[in-house]
Amino acid sequence: MADEIIRIGDQTLRIAGMATMPSRVDSLEFSINSILPQVDQLFLFLDRFDTPYISGDPRVTILRSEIFGDLRANGKLMGLNMAGPDAYYFCVDDDIIYPPDYVSRMTQFLISNDNKLVAGVHGSTLKPEFKNYLTDRHLFHRAHAVDQATRVHIAGTCTTAFHTSALLFDVRQWETTNMVDLNFALECKKRKLPIVSIPREEGWIQCVSENQPDSIFAALKKDDSVQTQLAIQLLADSE
């Protein structure tokens, strides 16, 4: 499939992007079933599938790593190449259940801010005396309540939304994979685009499972040196 812009008449589309791998097939269906009724299109990036996942829903567009490259988790943003400059884009994950009002609330938050920021749920701020990515952050966890909109340095791209008029790029230009949140934050910083963790109640976002052995966070706990350098770059760009 070429990078062909998806359009449905003249309406502003709601597009979701998700990346998955074979070990997540069990949780994948829960996540898709929760987000798909809320969007017009879901771009699903299949990372290293021997037997391709097949969806019978026309709203699901399959993107395979054999065609688009070894993007790993970065593939959740591959759909930007087909989104065009007038769409709401939702980064979603394959192990989260999204509430029925997720897309509407995120969209309304963007609209109320003239689409000039990134709306997030899970996110973190870097401590003033930053030295280490794993330990020197204050986390706003996706499952926890937040009373008011809070500016953060980094959005967890498991729960992130933005309008493509404010943010549009080709994820294939990134130099690293599976460091999506930091690279995404750097893209926002290039455009001076604020990232805000939205107000929400406890348990608004539900996880099918967390901290799986093959998760990005599990790898981070073993070695966060590259993430630390990216975070230092992010802080330097903030000055």
N, C-alpha and C positions, 0 to 999 in steps of 0.2 A: 504494500500500500504506500503510495506517495504521500508527501505532506500536503494533503488536499484540505482546504478550509471547509469545515462543516457548517452548513447554514440551514435554518428552517424558516423560510419566509424572511420577514424583517424583524422578528422578535429577538430580544437579547437572550441568548441561550444560557442555561445553567449546565455547566460541564464538570464532571468529576473525573479525576485521574487517580488510578490505583496501580500499584505494582504488587505482584505476588510471586511466590515460588512453590514448587511441588509440596513442600512440607506444610503449607498453610491451606491446603484444599479443604480441610474440615471446617476451619473458621471462615474461609472465604465466602461461603454461601450466606452465612449470617450477615456479614458485612455488606455484601452486594444487595441482599434483600432489604436491608435497612436504608441504604442510600439511593438505590435505583428509582424507587417511586417518587423521589424528590427532584430528580434532574432530568434533563432532556437527553443527555448522552453520557455514557461512562466509557472512558478509554482505559482498558485493562491491559497492563503490560505483563506478559508472561516471561519470567526469568528462568531460562534453562529448563523448559518443560520437554521431556521426551515424548509424552503423550499430551497433545495440546488440550487445554481446557476449552470446552465448546459451550457457548451460551445461545439459547434459542431466542433471546430477546433482541430485537433490532436496535435497541438503544445501547447495546454493548458492542463496542468496537475493540477487537482483539489486536494487540500489538505484540509481536513475538521478538524475543532477543536475537533470534537467528537472522532477522531482517534489519532490526534497528540498532543492533549492537549490544555489547555487554554492559548495559547501563545499571544493572542491579536495581536497588531501590530508587535510584534517580529516575527510573522509567515512569514513575507516577506523574512526572511533569512532561513526558513526551507528548501528551495530548495538546500542550500549548501550541505546537506547530500546526495543529488542525483547528485551533479554537478561533483564531482571528481576533481583531482588536475590539470587539464589542460582545464580550461574554463574561459571565461570572464563573470563575474556576475554583473548584473545591478539591484540595489535596486530601485524600482519604486513605486509610490503611485497611489491610485484610484481616485484622483481628479486633476490630472495634464495631460495636453496634451503635448506629447513629439514631438519635431520637427523631420522631416524626416531624418535629418543627426545626430540625437542625438547619436545613438550607434556608428556610424562610427567616429564621432569626439572624443567621450570619449575613444574609443578603440585606436585611433591613438595617443592620448595623453599618454595613458598607454604604448603603444609600444615605443614611443619616449623616455620614461623614463625607459625602460627595465622592465616594469611591476613591478617596485619596489616602488610603491606608490599607494595610493588610490586617484582616480580622483573624484572630487565632483563639484557641482554647488552651491547649497545652503550650507552655512557653517558659522561658527562663531569662533572668537578668544575670549579668556577670558581676561578680563582686569587685569593688574598687581596687583592692589589692590582688588582682587576678594573677594566678600562677599555673593553675591546673584545671582543665576543663571538667574533669569528673567531680571535683570537690568544690570548686570556687564558683558555684552558681546558686542562685535562689530560684527554686522551681515552683511554677504555678501548674500543678498537676491537673490533667484533664478531668479527673473524677472529682476534684474538690471544688467547693464553692468559691466564687470571687465576687465581692460585693460591688465593685466598681471597675470600670474600664481601666486597665493598667498597661502602661507602656513597657515593653520588654525588648531585650536585645535580639532574642532568638525565638522564632515560632516553631513549635513541634509540627512538622508537616503531616502529621496524622490528623490534624484538625485545623486546617488553614483555608482561608477564602480570600479572594481578591478579584478586582475587575481587570480584565486584560488591557484596558486602555491605560492603566497605571503600571502594569508589569507584564512584559511579554519578552521571552527569551528562548533560546535553544539550549536545552539541558545537555545536549551532546558536546557543548563547548567546555563543560566543566572538566577539570583535570583529575578529580577524585570521585569515587563512587562510594555509596553507603555513608556519606556524610552530608545528607540532603539538607538538614536543618541549618547547618552553618553556611553552606554554599548558597542556600536560599536567602539567608540573612544578608550575605554579602551582595547578592543581586538587589535586594531592597535598599541597602546602604548606597549603592551606586546611584540610585534614583532618588535618594533622600526620602524614602517611603517609610513612614512609621509602621511599626508592628505593635498591635494592641491585643492583649488578652481580654476577651469580652466578659461582662458580668454573667454569672450563671449560678444555678443552685447546685447543691451537692448531688452527685450521682447523675447529672444530666447526660454525661457520656458514660457508656458502659463498655467494658472490655471483655471480649470472649476469653482471652488469655493474655498473660503478660510475662515478660522476661524469659521467653523461650530460649533454649540453648543455642539456637541458630539466629538469635535476634541481633540487631545492630547494637543494642545496649550491652549484650553479653560480650561482644567483641570490644566495645569501648572499655569495659571494666578490665580487660586484659592489657590494653594499650591505647592510651588517649593522646599520644604525642602529636599526631597529625591534627587532631581536633583542637588541641591546645594552641598550635601554631595558627590555625585558621581563626580561632577566637581572638588571639593577640592581634591578628590582622584586622579583624572586625572592630576591636577597640581602637586601634590606631586610626582607622578610617573614620571613627566617630569623633575624633578630636578636631 
